Amino acid sequence: MKQTNYTFCIPCLFGTEGLVSDELRRMKMADVKTEDGRVFFSGPFADCVRANLSLACGERVLLVLGTFPAPDFNSLFEGTRALPWPDLLPADARFPVTGYCLDSALFSVPDCQRIIKKAIVEKMKSRYSLQQFPETGAEYKIRFSVRKNLAMLALDTSGTALHKRGYRPAHTEAPLRETLAASMVRLSRYRGREDFCDPFCGSGTIAIEAAFAALNRAPGVYRDFAAEKWAFSDPVLWRDLRNEAICAEYSGDYRIFASDIDPLAVQIARENAVRAGVDHIVRFEIADARSFSRSAERGIIVTNPPYGERLLDHEQAEALYRDFGRAMADRENWALYLLSPDPDFETCFGRRASKRRKLYNGMIKCDLYMYFESRR
Ligand SMILES: C[S@@+](CC[C@H](N)C(=O)[O-])C[C@H]1O[C@@H](n2cnc3c(N)ncnc32)[C@H](O)[C@@H]1O
């Protein structure tokens, strides 16, 4: 890889593109551009390492190898074969191909996978004088997209998705993806100054991500990434940037509270916080959110109560929103950011939100109901 400047692509959950581009700009990345469900930037390979270690809201970091029109299989094959695969992949590389097609003449993902694989093998044959490739070495996951007849081919530098921080082998029944929890915390503008609380904490994801935000923790600093095993990747670079991220952490006396009515959930959340190394700043307790009792005058609540899908039925969920609304009625100095797919949430809760923001929890379309009027 002689090139010194690359294009990178960060796929992200719908609704979080703006947050990911803010994170990248704060990291001083160049040429940040947003599309539906993904954000691009450019820079040296060190920026790819930084993004993997530090992004809280993005799903993975892709190294873009090429973009070209692909209205048919032939152009997909030729466009793929034209890319410099043997400069990137050693002869023993494992290179599974995955991707998706959207609004394009090519719509069969398995057929596109097959064509792309074949084109890469053809190109590799010309360099390695091999007829077959053993695929026994390091993994170079190839990701493709065909959107509006434009193909993009990329190497997945993250491997395991970025939301898998490594602290949550155990989770409760309806856990929130870590990147979505981090996005909700970002939207609440919590910076570690005031009291923070998740009264429906389940496996503790939101409180743990809030602790990361307070500490300025790079969420990926204690996990590994696919690109670390790649032939052209420099281990010293990864080590130095990891150390840099660790040195940039803050320490302080943060007030983060997490509670749940289910004792098992609280136990799991506490264990996850220990694994995440934030159990010293998150305080857990078994409590009923319907009698919210934090003594502080003001603070921030970020939470996702049961939806009436996986937990509780719809009526029970709405009754819970009503009771929680009553408990929060005299707590207008507490800002509230609550994720729910229920279009009637505000009616049940008893107050109109200051603002709403559409976010997807997996396939479930939700709104983040934001109450902050009295605080800004
Ligand atoms: C959707 S889950 C929260 C998932 C969590 N964000 C996570 O990432 O694991 C909702 C949680 O609310 C809890 N819950 C239900 N009723 C409650 C109540 N009255 N008070 C407090 N917690 C309650 C459930 O036990 C469940 O853990």
The ligand as an SDF file (V2000), in Angstrom:
LIG
                    3D

 27 29  0  0  0  0  0  0  0  0999 V2000
  -36.0840   -2.1910   27.1940 C   0  0  0  0  0  0  0  0  0  0  0  0
  -35.3960   -2.7290   28.6800 S   0  0  0  0  0  0  0  0  0  0  0  0
  -33.9890   -1.6880   28.9070 C   0  0  0  0  0  0  0  0  0  0  0  0
  -32.7980   -2.2260   28.1470 C   0  0  0  0  0  0  0  0  0  0  0  0
  -31.5220   -1.5000   28.4470 C   0  0  0  0  0  0  0  0  0  0  0  0
  -31.4900   -0.1770   27.8700 N   0  0  0  0  0  0  0  0  0  0  0  0
  -30.3350   -2.3350   27.9500 C   0  0  0  0  0  0  0  0  0  0  0  0
  -29.5730   -1.8620   27.1060 O   0  0  0  0  0  0  0  0  0  0  0  0
  -30.1860   -3.4790   28.3890 O   0  0  0  0  0  0  0  0  0  0  0  0
  -36.5100   -2.1220   29.8710 C   0  0  0  0  0  0  0  0  0  0  0  0
  -36.1570   -2.4590   31.3030 C   0  0  0  0  0  0  0  0  0  0  0  0
  -37.1410   -1.8330   32.1480 O   0  0  0  0  0  0  0  0  0  0  0  0
  -37.2820   -2.6320   33.3120 C   0  0  0  0  0  0  0  0  0  0  0  0
  -38.5560   -2.2340   33.9950 N   0  0  0  0  0  0  0  0  0  0  0  0
  -39.8350   -2.5800   33.7070 C   0  0  0  0  0  0  0  0  0  0  0  0
  -40.6930   -1.9630   34.5560 N   0  0  0  0  0  0  0  0  0  0  0  0
  -39.9430   -1.2060   35.3840 C   0  0  0  0  0  0  0  0  0  0  0  0
  -40.2520   -0.3230   36.4660 C   0  0  0  0  0  0  0  0  0  0  0  0
  -41.4910   -0.1110   36.8680 N   0  0  0  0  0  0  0  0  0  0  0  0
  -39.2040    0.2880   37.0850 N   0  0  0  0  0  0  0  0  0  0  0  0
  -37.9320    0.0800   36.6990 C   0  0  0  0  0  0  0  0  0  0  0  0
  -37.5820   -0.7600   35.7110 N   0  0  0  0  0  0  0  0  0  0  0  0
  -38.5750   -1.3880   35.0490 C   0  0  0  0  0  0  0  0  0  0  0  0
  -37.2480   -4.0520   32.7870 C   0  0  0  0  0  0  0  0  0  0  0  0
  -36.8860   -4.9420   33.8370 O   0  0  0  0  0  0  0  0  0  0  0  0
  -36.1870   -3.9350   31.6660 C   0  0  0  0  0  0  0  0  0  0  0  0
  -34.9140   -4.3210   32.1540 O   0  0  0  0  0  0  0  0  0  0  0  0
  1  2  1  0
  2  3  1  0
  2 10  1  0
  3  4  1  0
  4  5  1  0
  5  6  1  0
  5  7  1  0
  7  8  2  0
  7  9  1  0
 10 11  1  0
 11 12  1  0
 11 26  1  0
 12 13  1  0
 13 14  1  0
 13 24  1  0
 14 15  1  0
 14 23  1  0
 15 16  2  0
 16 17  1  0
 17 18  1  0
 17 23  2  0
 18 19  1  0
 18 20  2  0
 20 21  1  0
 21 22  2  0
 22 23  1  0
 24 25  1  0
 24 26  1  0
 26 27  1  0
M  CHG  2   2   1   9  -1
M  END
$$$$
